[in-house]
Amino acid sequence: MQIPTPRGRLLENRKLADFTWLRVGGPADYIFQPADFKDLADFLDTLPQELSIFPIGVGSNIIVRDGGIRSVVIRLGKGFNDISFDNDLVHCGAAILDAHVARKAADKGLDLTFLRTIPGSIGGALKMNAGCYGTYFSDVFVSAEGVDRKGRQVEFNNNNLKFGYRNSNLPLGVVITKVTLLSLGAGSPDKLHKKMQDQVAVRNQTQPIKERTAGSTFKNPSGFSSTGEQTDTHEFKAWKLIDDAGCRGKIMGGAQMSFKHSNFLINRGSASAHELEALGEFVRKKVYDTCGLTLEWEIMRVGEPHKKPKR
């Protein structure tokens, strides 16, 4: 099968463990890092349609199984990390990190501070409607541009993305390339940066930021994020249900539910994707047995399991 030759970087049979925050994942058939929008569009236009694609972002909220992915993985880089401003609108490439957008917006006196402690890139934040402190990506989203599987430019707004709690209606085979956001309001740069410093301090105290992790493992059954306010309730928060089921600190091989925050799944250094996913499923069963509620994965799990060699 003929694979087009792009101007960007094309890697064959490369382990995705090198590209995910949990540092697990078998090989992808190909990993493509396009040079720019045209390179991406031309590649998808000429790539045989029987080959599927999988946009991976920066790999912050994903478990790639040990057998890898039978797809062309699309990973955006330098050609998609620009940022510009138009009054209270922020135009940013899909590869730019959420935290970087928050800081650059604050420099301009624009409030996108909730993005500061969300791991990953803007494209990923759109796909999963990321949020924290009671604010969601959909609250600031204006529009997005991308490329579909046939290399055609496509556009999106709130009406066709239909955001929900930790999800959006982004079609399969679409690679988001650019997003426009609307500031939540104006403020002095110093106050906005101070607000983010306080958020980061709280995160550092409550989350295992120095570990190999992928952020929150499960969605909150309550259907909303923590607000960070004193009035916030915890009865139906995933971490509380995991605690009640006795799974804080639970270890399975090289995988562990964090002692610091029980809704964080950690690779202690030697975990396989199988161990991480198996521990997550163990926790889901324990929570269900304890309270009758089913935790839904927030971390995306993709790919094939490792196949043991035949004897």
Secondary structure as GFF3:
##gff-version 3
##sequence-region A 1 311
A	DSSP	beta_strand	9	15	.	.	.	ID=ss1
A	DSSP	three_ten_helix	16	19	.	.	.	ID=ss2
A	DSSP	beta_strand	27	33	.	.	.	ID=ss3
A	DSSP	alpha_helix	37	46	.	.	.	ID=ss4
A	DSSP	beta_strand	53	55	.	.	.	ID=ss5
A	DSSP	beta_strand	62	64	.	.	.	ID=ss6
A	DSSP	beta_strand	69	74	.	.	.	ID=ss7
A	DSSP	three_ten_helix	78	80	.	.	.	ID=ss8
A	DSSP	beta_strand	83	86	.	.	.	ID=ss9
A	DSSP	beta_strand	89	93	.	.	.	ID=ss10
A	DSSP	alpha_helix	98	107	.	.	.	ID=ss11
A	DSSP	three_ten_helix	113	117	.	.	.	ID=ss12
A	DSSP	alpha_helix	122	128	.	.	.	ID=ss13
A	DSSP	beta_strand	131	132	.	.	.	ID=ss14
A	DSSP	beta_strand	135	136	.	.	.	ID=ss15
A	DSSP	alpha_helix	137	140	.	.	.	ID=ss16
A	DSSP	beta_strand	141	147	.	.	.	ID=ss17
A	DSSP	beta_strand	153	156	.	.	.	ID=ss18
A	DSSP	alpha_helix	158	161	.	.	.	ID=ss19
A	DSSP	beta_strand	175	182	.	.	.	ID=ss20
A	DSSP	alpha_helix	189	206	.	.	.	ID=ss21
A	DSSP	beta_strand	212	216	.	.	.	ID=ss22
A	DSSP	alpha_helix	238	244	.	.	.	ID=ss23
A	DSSP	beta_strand	251	252	.	.	.	ID=ss24
A	DSSP	beta_strand	255	257	.	.	.	ID=ss25
A	DSSP	beta_strand	264	267	.	.	.	ID=ss26
A	DSSP	alpha_helix	273	291	.	.	.	ID=ss27
A	DSSP	beta_strand	300	302	.	.	.	ID=ss28
###
